[in-house]
Amino acid sequence: MHVLLFDDPAIRPHLLPFTFTRPVGALRCGILTIAEKWQRHLAAPTVGYLTQPYLQAKFPVCADGVVTGPALVINGAVCPDAVLVKQVLALQPGQGLYCDELLVAAHLADASLVAELVQDGLKDEKQVAEPVTLIDRPWQLFLRNGVEIRRDFALLTKGRTSQPVNDAHTIVYGAENIFIEEGVKIRAAILNAEDGPIYLGKNSQVHEGAIIKGPLALCEGSHINAGAKMRGDNTVGPFSKVGGEVGNSILLGYSNKGHDGYLGNSVIGEWCNLGADTNTSNLKNNYAPVKIWSHAAKRFVDTGQTFCGLMMGDHSKCGINTMFNTGTVVGVGANIFGAGFPRTFIPSFSWGGAAGFETFKLPKVNEVAERVMARRSLPYDAVEQQIMKVVFEATEEDRVWEKAKA
């Protein structure tokens, strides 16, 4: 049976800028992406995506692009747990599972009917046994991260034996809550898993003097640099590097914060780089709830959170000593540099900083992206270029300086 994760049209716009470049189900919260969670819980060989047409080439519905026969169709914004998975597996053809008015999952006898399902729902409705974990705003990614690390840790390590630490100079607390995959290298670090698990993915490295407090997920091929201070509830996505001080933050993958500086209550997309001594504010001086830019509402919205740092879309970069104010949102493909605090909403394909912005032209963005991805032996191919082209055009109205010049 096919397992398909769909982008709920009432949710996807509220998860921009991250969903400019990926389906909702490809967001990482905890150790795994939402799609990877469902794939493991359902023991599915693959998971397909029902997403925006311009993303479908990179995130296909299935290998040949055509789905026939029965399918489990699941809301990509919903994180699974044991109770929910049991209810989803119990669905009969034609039945839909709802959380109040929210479609959580459905069992379709014919997967080609999915468009009608998302639009009209199913008449045979069942309600979930307990409220679901829903990621429908960007800040919920870091808010849920500690809980999801714990859930994913249990899912990934059940019945398995961890590799040993194998370093006489590394200090370990709560060894039973630490799991080390093959190829991990640790040197003279402190690992404290007394308050939450620590997961070190395949071929990851923890360098000299790093202090790690769980929960923490260090995904495949990633590094925690020498002297780093990881304060808990952190995810370092695949093939990323992190240094300095980090608390309750997620790097989705292929991104670097290699040097000193503070990152807190933040989500960083893929292919991003934070220059040395970049710092994020995650708390207002008056302790008021943080407001951040909403691409869906086209205005600043109240998160209801006292702590909220930086939301940075894919392929964005910032220079050394960049200072981000509380609740800053950076779009896709931005390049930020210079002294002072830049504005708290930096549109996609911006070039500049506190002194002002101009447009980071798409050919130049493509040049940088090609160089950066080549460093990881990955191609910046026609599919990637088309995604960036669509996002560039879709975000034109956000770059208000272009209207002023017109």
Secondary structure, 3 states (H helix, E strand, C coil): CEEEEECCCCCHHHHCCHHHCCCHHHCECCCCEHHHHHHHHCCCCCCEEECCHHHCCCCCCCCCCCCCCCEEEEECCEECCHHHHHHHHHCCCCEEEEECCEEEEEEECCHHHHHHHHHHCCCEEEECCCCCEECCCCHHHHHCHHHHHHHHHHHHHCCCCCCCCCCCCCEEECHHHEEECCCCEECCCEEECCCCCEEECCCCEECCCCEEECCEEECCCCEECCCCEECCCEEECCCCEECCEEECCEEEECCEECCCCEEECCEEEECCEECCCCEECCECCCCCCCEEEECCCCEEEECCCCECCEEECCCCEECCCCEECCCEEECCCCEECCCCCCCCEECCCEEEECCEEEECCHHHHHHHHHHHHHCCCCCCCHHHHHHHHHHHHHCHHHCHHHHHHC
